[in-house]
Amino acid sequence: MLSSLRPLRHRNFALVWTAALVSNVGSWMQTVAVGVLVTARTGKPGWTGLVAAAAFLPNGLLSPIGGVMTDRMDRRLWLFVTTAGETAFAVVLTVLAATGHASPGAVTLLVLGGGAMSAIGFPAYQAMLPDLVPADQLGPAISLSSAQYNMGRVVGPALAGLAIVAGGYAVAFGINAASFLAVLVALALVRLPRRPPVGEAASLRRRLAEGAQAVRASRPTSVAVLLVGAVALTASPFIALVPAVALKAFHSKAGGTAVLVTAQGIGAVAGALTLTPLVRRFGRRRLLVADLVAVCALLVAYGAAPSLWVGAAALCLVGATYLGVLAGCNTVVQLHAPPALRGRVLGIYMMALGTLYPVGALLQGNLANLVGIRAVTIGGALLLLVLLLAVLIRRIPHELDLPATVHAAPAQATSLRSDAGEPSTASG
């Protein structure tokens, strides 16, 4: 397990990782508070799915554009601007909640705006990961990035519950707004070597087409995009619908939501810390297949759980295996993306996840209004299992187990230089 922590020895990565953790704690506080607010005020799972879709739909629509900008612009300035934009939307949401004007519609629009800022900035962070650590530590670095995201999921919901009880929704939203300061500080401290010139300017359409061509040209990358799209549509909506499950299945509001989200986060952190040794022992392909099948089985158990605590136990295991699926697919994309096209390739990968997840959340949220939240959760898991067994598993290439380090950044890229102009950070 200690091998999973090696990337933290590199100062650049450690600074980015710490800043992202602080920001993600705040973001998870807002995510839980928003879900509880709209569910409590409307009593409809459809609204829960809608606000989750508003947060993630921009990833599908805008991530490719963010990828183009990542490959062309000064990433330090670009990340600073987009992070400042996220901060602004969080501040407005705080003000509306404090003044009693946080209607479900207004909350959804502000979440949509913050999601747009994150969508166009996050590809830059993703594309920088290979520049923060040596090539042979990229997999563990991606796992640790997922771990810090899910550590935020563990701490954030608990703090959100306390904040809502102690001071109301405005306190939870305000802490999130303040947490973005950690990201801005990291931008001032982390510097990377200058990138080579990008060459002559090309149209947005042409640069997007170049990214799509790079995805099609790499079988491992194209399969990873296909897999993450299928998972996003059928299984991932369980994340958005946690508040609805807590309310409708287990008859609990903020407390139940915090328990379930925290359980998933604990499982994801454990999964991230054990992922590297498991990959070394069993291989990336075999582990990815096992995680895909396990996610389906565990989601069925979660949907059928008779009590909150049984559901939390099942969701903890879901968190571990779901993390394995996403981290595995992301690592494949990172390893096989050419450096000059990495932002655009990652933008397309995030488009698959960011488009199909909110679509699935909306569909499942509205279906839950008709047939019940348990039936929808179980049905989505079974649909993914059918797709895997009938079509997808046999398409997963054995090349996933090959050391594809040719496209990763050289180890010396982690050194600090006073004249470097491109710091990195993670958006929360």
RODO-2510 file (C-alpha; in nm, 4 decimals, decimal comma):
residues 428
     n   res          X          Y          Z
     1     m     0,0000     0,0000     0,0000
     2     l     0,2935     0,2356     0,0664
     3     s     0,3784     0,2243    -0,3043
     4     s     0,0503     0,4044    -0,3682
     5     l     0,1821     0,7069    -0,1724
     6     r     0,5099     0,7536    -0,3623
     7     p     0,3825     1,0434    -0,5807
     8     l     0,3440     1,2555    -0,2645
     9     r     0,7238     1,2690    -0,2388
    10     h     0,7214     1,5125    -0,5318
    11     r     0,6667     1,8686    -0,4126
    12     n     0,4603     1,9797    -0,7119
    13     f     0,2202     1,6883    -0,6852
    14     a     0,1962     1,7188    -0,3049
    15     l     0,0986     2,0867    -0,3305
    16     v    -0,1636     2,0169    -0,5964
    17     w    -0,2992     1,7192    -0,4062
    18     t    -0,3330     1,9119    -0,0790
    19     a    -0,5034     2,2098    -0,2404
    20     a    -0,7479     1,9828    -0,4224
    21     l    -0,8318     1,8005    -0,0995
    22     v    -0,9232     2,1240     0,0794
    23     s    -1,1314     2,2414    -0,2148
    24     n    -1,3069     1,9079    -0,2567
    25     v    -1,4096     1,9002     0,1084
    26     g    -1,5880     2,2296     0,0445
    27     s    -1,7340     2,1091    -0,2836
    28     w    -1,8770     1,7957    -0,1226
    29     m    -2,0291     2,0073     0,1506
    30     q    -2,2079     2,2071    -0,1178
    31     t    -2,3055     1,8963    -0,3153
    32     v    -2,4697     1,7334    -0,0152
    33     a    -2,6333     2,0570     0,1009
    34     v    -2,7750     2,1274    -0,2459
    35     g    -2,9133     1,7744    -0,2762
    36     v    -3,0759     1,7900     0,0653
    37     l    -3,2146     2,1396     0,0012
    38     v    -3,3934     2,0601    -0,3256
    39     t    -3,5098     1,7163    -0,2094
    40     a    -3,6504     1,8529     0,1168
    41     r    -3,8244     2,1486    -0,0495
    42     t    -3,9739     1,9556    -0,3428
    43     g    -4,0027     1,5990    -0,2140
    44     k    -3,9321     1,4703    -0,5672
    45     p    -3,6341     1,2577    -0,6778
    46     g    -3,6634     1,4216    -1,0197
    47     w    -3,5366     1,7493    -0,8732
    48     t    -3,2475     1,5640    -0,7132
    49     g    -3,1504     1,4266    -1,0527
    50     l    -3,1956     1,7673    -1,2151
    51     v    -2,9591     1,9530    -0,9821
    52     a    -2,7006     1,6766    -1,0209
    53     a    -2,7374     1,7002    -1,3979
    54     a    -2,6840     2,0764    -1,3784
    55     a    -2,3525     2,0186    -1,2011
    56     f    -2,2208     1,7599    -1,4447
    57     l    -2,3843     1,8308    -1,7822
    58     p    -2,1339     2,1104    -1,8580
    59     n    -1,8590     1,8463    -1,8435
    60     g    -2,0135     1,6815    -2,1448
    61     l    -2,0805     1,9988    -2,3372
    62     l    -1,7724     2,2052    -2,2529
    63     s    -1,4909     1,9653    -2,1623
    64     p    -1,3774     1,9248    -2,5255
    65     i    -1,3506     2,3031    -2,5553
    66     g    -1,1605     2,3121    -2,2264
    67     g    -0,9309     2,0467    -2,3714
    68     v    -0,8570     2,2623    -2,6760
    69     m    -0,7745     2,5578    -2,4524
    70     t    -0,5574     2,3340    -2,2344
    71     d    -0,3431     2,2437    -2,5355
    72     r    -0,2994     2,6072    -2,6416
    73     m    -0,3175     2,8473    -2,3461
    74     d    -0,1141     2,9368    -2,0398
    75     r    -0,2561     2,6810    -1,7983
    76     r    -0,1719     2,8901    -1,4931
    77     l    -0,3869     3,1811    -1,6084
    78     w    -0,6604     2,9538    -1,7417
    79     l    -0,6951     2,7588    -1,4177
    80     f    -0,6860     3,0773    -1,2121
    81     v    -0,9687     3,2340    -1,4149
    82     t    -1,1905     2,9248    -1,4088
    83     t    -1,1322     2,8705    -1,0361
    84     a    -1,2204     3,2339    -0,9704
    85     g    -1,5396     3,1777    -1,1698
    86     e    -1,6321     2,8778    -0,9552
    87     t    -1,5696     3,0889    -0,6466
    88     a    -1,8025     3,3615    -0,7715
    89     f    -2,0927     3,1212    -0,8271
    90     a    -2,0379     2,9703    -0,4816
    91     v    -2,0462     3,3167    -0,3236
    92     v    -2,3751     3,4041    -0,4957
    93     l    -2,5279     3,0756    -0,3812
    94     t    -2,4193     3,1556    -0,0254
    95     v    -2,5805     3,4993    -0,0404
    96     l    -2,9098     3,3605    -0,1751
    97     a    -2,9219     3,0950     0,0961
    98     a    -2,8428     3,3502     0,3681
    99     t    -3,1193     3,5841     0,2488
   100     g    -3,3813     3,3119     0,2041
   101     h    -3,3945     3,3301    -0,1768
   102     a    -3,2371     2,9922    -0,2594
   103     s    -3,5268     2,8477    -0,4571
   104     p    -3,4708     2,5095    -0,6282
   105     g    -3,4632     2,6823    -0,9669
   106     a    -3,2079     2,9438    -0,8625
   107     v    -2,9908     2,6808    -0,6944
   108     t    -2,9959     2,4690    -1,0089
   109     l    -2,8888     2,7618    -1,2281
   110     l    -2,5997     2,8538    -0,9980
   111     v    -2,4853     2,4930    -0,9816
   112     l    -2,4963     2,4896    -1,3617
   113     g    -2,2739     2,7987    -1,3763
   114     g    -2,0206     2,6535    -1,1346
   115     g    -2,0207     2,3293    -1,3290
   116     a    -1,9436     2,5197    -1,6496
   117     m    -1,6390     2,6833    -1,4915
   118     s    -1,5169     2,3468    -1,3665
   119     a    -1,5726     2,1811    -1,7038
   120     i    -1,3564     2,4216    -1,9016
   121     g    -1,0811     2,4286    -1,6386
   122     f    -1,0520     2,0680    -1,5268
   123     p    -0,8913     1,9257    -1,8450
   124     a    -0,5879     2,1428    -1,7711
   125     y    -0,5423     1,9777    -1,4328
   126     q    -0,5875     1,6321    -1,5804
   127     a    -0,3387     1,7031    -1,8583
   128     m    -0,0791     1,8252    -1,6070
   129     l    -0,0713     1,5085    -1,3984
   130     p     0,1926     1,3430    -1,6203
   131     d     0,4072     1,6556    -1,5707
   132     l     0,3893     1,6357    -1,1912
   133     v     0,5341     1,2871    -1,1416
   134     p     0,7693     1,0480    -1,3260
   135     a     0,6068     0,8311    -1,5903
   136     d     0,6209     0,5139    -1,3814
   137     q     0,4215     0,6837    -1,1027
   138     l     0,1368     0,8138    -1,3179
   139     g    -0,1000     0,5304    -1,2222
   140     p    -0,0497     0,5819    -0,8476
   141     a    -0,0805     0,9601    -0,8973
   142     i    -0,4194     0,9160    -1,0650
   143     s    -0,5289     0,6804    -0,7863
   144     l    -0,4193     0,9323    -0,5234
   145     s    -0,6058     1,2097    -0,7046
   146     s    -0,9170     0,9931    -0,6892
   147     a    -0,8436     0,9210    -0,3238
   148     q    -0,8249     1,2892    -0,2279
   149     y    -1,1483     1,3536    -0,4174
   150     n    -1,3136     1,0800    -0,2160
   151     m    -1,1508     1,1917     0,1095
   152     g    -1,3436     1,5088     0,0451
   153     r    -1,6489     1,2866     0,0018
   154     v    -1,5801     1,1343     0,3468
   155     v    -1,5193     1,4596     0,5350
   156     g    -1,7449     1,6935     0,3377
   157     p    -2,0818     1,5244     0,3996
   158     a    -2,0157     1,4966     0,7730
   159     l    -1,9253     1,8646     0,7886
   160     a    -2,2250     1,9476     0,5700
   161     g    -2,4599     1,7781     0,8130
   162     l    -2,3071     1,9684     1,1037
   163     a    -2,3146     2,2966     0,9123
   164     i    -2,6797     2,2577     0,8096
   165     v    -2,7868     2,1740     1,1633
   166     a    -2,5759     2,4469     1,3241
   167     g    -2,6119     2,7339     1,0793
   168     g    -2,8207     2,6345     0,7802
   169     y    -2,7437     2,5861     0,4123
   170     a    -2,5619     2,9205     0,3821
   171     v    -2,2840     2,8003     0,6142
   172     a    -2,2170     2,4929     0,4013
   173     f    -2,2154     2,7005     0,0814
   174     g    -1,9920     2,9660     0,2380
   175     i    -1,7296     2,7140     0,3447
   176     n    -1,7176     2,5848    -0,0112
   177     a    -1,6617     2,9352    -0,1468
   178     a    -1,3740     2,9877     0,0973
   179     s    -1,2153     2,6505     0,0166
   180     f    -1,1286     2,7638    -0,3366
   181     l    -0,8594     2,9870    -0,1827
   182     a    -0,6451     2,6743    -0,1411
   183     v    -0,6527     2,6236    -0,5167
   184     l    -0,5527     2,9826    -0,5838
   185     v    -0,2616     2,9554    -0,3388
   186     a    -0,1426     2,6388    -0,5129
   187     l    -0,1440     2,8257    -0,8432
   188     a     0,1021     3,0729    -0,6952
   189     l     0,3355     2,8050    -0,5566
   190     v     0,3505     2,5265    -0,8172
   191     r     0,5551     2,5888    -1,1305
   192     l     0,6375     2,3618    -1,4228
   193     p     0,8853     2,3893    -1,7091
   194     r     0,7802     2,5816    -2,0152
   195     r     0,5908     2,3853    -2,2757
   196     p     0,7203     2,3827    -2,6343
   197     p     0,5413     2,6070    -2,8857
   198     v     0,2098     2,4654    -3,0026
   199     g     0,2661     2,5536    -3,3673
   200     e     0,0396     2,7482    -3,5944
   201     a    -0,3115     2,8251    -3,4825
   202     a    -0,5929     2,6065    -3,6109
   203     s    -0,9670     2,6422    -3,5972
   204     l    -1,1573     2,5098    -3,2974
   205     r    -1,3323     2,2566    -3,5182
   206     r    -1,0046     2,1258    -3,6581
   207     r    -0,8434     2,0932    -3,3167
   208     l    -1,1471     1,9086    -3,1829
   209     a    -1,1299     1,6770    -3,4834
   210     e    -0,7611     1,6074    -3,4119
   211     g    -0,8515     1,4989    -3,0593
   212     a    -1,1300     1,2715    -3,1842
   213     q    -0,8935     1,1163    -3,4379
   214     a    -0,6387     1,0454    -3,1637
   215     v    -0,9071     0,8642    -2,9620
   216     r    -1,0106     0,6516    -3,2596
   217     a    -0,6490     0,5691    -3,3472
   218     s    -0,5819     0,4109    -3,0063
   219     r    -0,7836     0,0984    -2,9293
   220     p    -0,7192     0,1125    -2,5520
   221     t    -0,8279     0,4778    -2,5430
   222     s    -1,1419     0,4238    -2,7491
   223     v    -1,2453     0,1254    -2,5353
   224     a    -1,1842     0,3248    -2,2166
   225     v    -1,4103     0,6038    -2,3472
   226     l    -1,6778     0,3491    -2,4442
   227     l    -1,6622     0,1805    -2,1046
   228     v    -1,6830     0,5005    -1,9043
   229     g    -1,9788     0,6135    -2,1172
   230     a    -2,1707     0,2924    -2,0510
   231     v    -2,0975     0,3106    -1,6779
   232     a    -2,1947     0,6789    -1,6650
   233     l    -2,5348     0,6157    -1,8229
   234     t    -2,6381     0,3082    -1,6252
   235     a    -2,4488     0,2925    -1,2941
   236     s    -2,3134     0,6391    -1,2106
   237     p    -2,6581     0,7941    -1,1442
   238     f    -2,6536     0,6232    -0,8053
   239     i    -2,4303     0,9135    -0,6954
   240     a    -2,6859     1,1793    -0,7860
   241     l    -2,9722     0,9848    -0,6329
   242     v    -2,8183     0,9216    -0,2909
   243     p    -3,0352     1,1926    -0,1260
   244     a    -3,3444     1,0369    -0,2867
   245     v    -3,2457     0,6884    -0,1640
   246     a    -3,1904     0,8247     0,1868
   247     l    -3,5302     0,9959     0,1859
   248     k    -3,7487     0,7502    -0,0038
   249     a    -3,5911     0,4135     0,0777
   250     f    -3,4549     0,4744     0,4271
   251     h    -3,6793     0,7647     0,5389
   252     s    -3,3897     0,9904     0,6382
   253     k    -3,2867     1,3358     0,5151
   254     a    -2,9556     1,5115     0,5826
   255     g    -2,8304     1,2503     0,8293
   256     g    -2,8994     0,9572     0,5988
   257     t    -2,7501     1,1330     0,3000
   258     a    -2,4331     1,2091     0,4948
   259     v    -2,4037     0,8453     0,6091
   260     l    -2,4398     0,7084     0,2563
   261     v    -2,2096     0,9574     0,0872
   262     t    -1,9492     0,9140     0,3589
   263     a    -1,9676     0,5358     0,3255
   264     q    -1,9086     0,5583    -0,0470
   265     g    -1,6150     0,7916     0,0117
   266     i    -1,4533     0,5598     0,2673
   267     g    -1,4785     0,2732     0,0222
   268     a    -1,3338     0,4829    -0,2581
   269     v    -1,0353     0,5929    -0,0490
   270     a    -0,9652     0,2329     0,0493
   271     g    -0,9996     0,1292    -0,3136
   272     a    -0,7588     0,3967    -0,4286
   273     l    -0,4920     0,3026    -0,1751
   274     t    -0,5066    -0,0658    -0,2694
   275     l    -0,5389    -0,0168    -0,6441
   276     t    -0,1674     0,0053    -0,7272
   277     p    -0,0628    -0,3229    -0,5584
   278     l    -0,3688    -0,4983    -0,7038
   279     v    -0,2812    -0,3827    -1,0555
   280     r     0,0734    -0,5091    -1,0114
   281     r    -0,0500    -0,8473    -0,8932
   282     f    -0,3433    -0,9142    -1,1266
   283     g    -0,2916    -0,6777    -1,4209
   284     r    -0,4926    -0,3735    -1,5256
   285     r    -0,7289    -0,5606    -1,7608
   286     r    -0,8241    -0,8387    -1,5180
   287     l    -0,8781    -0,5928    -1,2335
   288     l    -1,0886    -0,3612    -1,4507
   289     v    -1,3159    -0,6491    -1,5565
   290     a    -1,3531    -0,7618    -1,1939
   291     d    -1,4396    -0,4088    -1,0787
   292     l    -1,6982    -0,3671    -1,3550
   293     v    -1,8829    -0,6857    -1,2624
   294     a    -1,8536    -0,6139    -0,8893
   295     v    -2,0046    -0,2661    -0,9282
   296     c    -2,3155    -0,4203    -1,0846
   297     a    -2,3588    -0,6831    -0,8137
   298     l    -2,2990    -0,4400    -0,5288
   299     l    -2,5410    -0,1811    -0,6668
   300     v    -2,8103    -0,4495    -0,6704
   301     a    -2,7328    -0,5191    -0,3035
   302     y    -2,7460    -0,1446    -0,2278
   303     g    -3,0806    -0,1051    -0,4025
   304     a    -3,2285    -0,4005    -0,2130
   305     a    -3,0816    -0,3104     0,1293
   306     p    -3,3425    -0,3355     0,4078
   307     s    -3,1928    -0,0596     0,6254
   308     l    -2,9740     0,2489     0,6098
   309     w    -2,6707     0,0800     0,7643
   310     v    -2,6899    -0,2260     0,5389
   311     g    -2,7183     0,0126     0,2453
   312     a    -2,4166     0,2072     0,3724
   313     a    -2,2106    -0,1131     0,3932
   314     a    -2,3026    -0,2058     0,0372
   315     l    -2,2313     0,1474    -0,0833
   316     c    -1,8877     0,1391     0,0822
   317     l    -1,7981    -0,1589    -0,1368
   318     v    -1,9549     0,0130    -0,4374
   319     g    -1,7247     0,3076    -0,3720
   320     a    -1,4135     0,0875    -0,3830
   321     t    -1,5015    -0,0920    -0,7056
   322     y    -1,6447     0,2147    -0,8788
   323     l    -1,3204     0,3991    -0,8035
   324     g    -1,1320     0,1094    -0,9614
   325     v    -1,3354     0,1419    -1,2809
   326     l    -1,2888     0,5179    -1,3198
   327     a    -0,9224     0,5227    -1,2174
   328     g    -0,8478     0,2302    -1,4471
   329     c    -1,0092     0,3948    -1,7487
   330     n    -0,8481     0,7317    -1,6728
   331     t    -0,5024     0,5767    -1,6424
   332     v    -0,5405     0,4093    -1,9804
   333     v    -0,6340     0,7388    -2,1434
   334     q    -0,3463     0,9259    -1,9782
   335     l    -0,0883     0,6665    -2,0778
   336     h    -0,1952     0,6428    -2,4413
   337     a    -0,2618     1,0122    -2,5159
   338     p     0,0110     1,1977    -2,7123
   339     p     0,1369     1,4960    -2,5056
   340     a     0,0396     1,7541    -2,7682
   341     l    -0,3157     1,6159    -2,7800
   342     r    -0,3568     1,5139    -2,4159
   343     g    -0,5947     1,7953    -2,3253
   344     r    -0,8244     1,7222    -2,6179
   345     v    -0,8223     1,3459    -2,5636
   346     l    -0,9050     1,3969    -2,1958
   347     g    -1,1750     1,6454    -2,2951
   348     i    -1,3434     1,3771    -2,5076
   349     y    -1,3112     1,1222    -2,2263
   350     m    -1,4689     1,3678    -1,9835
   351     m    -1,7384     1,4476    -2,2400
   352     a    -1,8474     1,0832    -2,2393
   353     l    -1,8639     1,0815    -1,8605
   354     g    -2,0058     1,4314    -1,8247
   355     t    -2,2799     1,3934    -2,0880
   356     l    -2,4107     1,0470    -2,0137
   357     y    -2,4000     1,0748    -1,6339
   358     p    -2,6466     1,3655    -1,6111
   359     v    -2,8638     1,2085    -1,8811
   360     g    -2,8737     0,8898    -1,6757
   361     a    -2,9418     1,0877    -1,3571
   362     l    -3,2361     1,2671    -1,5182
   363     l    -3,3796     0,9463    -1,6645
   364     q    -3,3420     0,7473    -1,3463
   365     g    -3,4641     1,0324    -1,1272
   366     n    -3,7848     1,0660    -1,3267
   367     l    -3,8315     0,6888    -1,3529
   368     a    -3,7980     0,6748    -0,9754
   369     n    -4,1002     0,9027    -0,9497
   370     l    -4,2994     0,6302    -1,1275
   371     v    -4,1576     0,2947    -1,0179
   372     g    -3,9594     0,3755    -0,7043
   373     i    -3,5960     0,4520    -0,6289
   374     r    -3,5054     0,0925    -0,5389
   375     a    -3,6286    -0,0510    -0,8687
   376     v    -3,4410     0,2126    -1,0672
   377     t    -3,1116     0,1536    -0,8849
   378     i    -3,1319    -0,2232    -0,9333
   379     g    -3,2478    -0,1905    -1,2935
   380     g    -2,9571     0,0347    -1,3903
   381     a    -2,7064    -0,2098    -1,2430
   382     l    -2,8615    -0,5065    -1,4237
   383     l    -2,8649    -0,3166    -1,7527
   384     l    -2,4930    -0,2447    -1,7210
   385     l    -2,4242    -0,6111    -1,6405
   386     v    -2,6098    -0,7201    -1,9541
   387     l    -2,4118    -0,4724    -2,1651
   388     l    -2,0844    -0,5922    -2,0158
   389     l    -2,1529    -0,9609    -2,0649
   390     a    -2,3047    -0,9242    -2,4109
   391     v    -2,0804    -0,6621    -2,5706
   392     l    -1,8191    -0,4755    -2,3729
   393     i    -1,6001    -0,7134    -2,1723
   394     r    -1,4685    -0,9026    -2,4728
   395     r    -1,3711    -0,5728    -2,6366
   396     i    -1,1372    -0,4728    -2,3529
   397     p    -0,7936    -0,5107    -2,5154
   398     h    -0,5069    -0,7020    -2,3615
   399     e    -0,2874    -0,4009    -2,4461
   400     l    -0,4085    -0,2491    -2,1172
   401     d    -0,1462    -0,4593    -1,9427
   402     l     0,1393    -0,3317    -2,1587
   403     p     0,3656    -0,0543    -2,0174
   404     a     0,2517     0,2323    -2,2405
   405     t     0,4962     0,4935    -2,1081
   406     v     0,5951     0,6352    -2,4446
   407     h     0,3465     0,9203    -2,4141
   408     a     0,4016     1,0001    -2,0471
   409     a     0,6025     1,2967    -1,9309
   410     p     0,9708     1,2546    -1,8460
   411     a     1,0675     1,2403    -1,4804
   412     q     1,2639     1,5635    -1,4947
   413     a     0,9425     1,7525    -1,5667
   414     t     0,8777     1,7546    -1,1923
   415     s     1,1701     1,9847    -1,1183
   416     l     1,1073     2,3427    -1,0150
   417     r     1,2392     2,6268    -1,2266
   418     s     1,2227     2,9933    -1,1428
   419     d     1,1502     3,0880    -1,5020
   420     a     0,8761     2,8298    -1,5549
   421     g     0,5416     2,9805    -1,6311
   422     e     0,2839     2,7054    -1,5898
   423     p     0,1763     2,6074    -1,2393
   424     s    -0,0821     2,3409    -1,1821
   425     t    -0,3747     2,2917    -0,9491
   426     a    -0,6858     2,0845    -0,9152
   427     s    -1,0344     2,2190    -0,9342
   428     g    -1,2714     2,1217    -0,6578
***
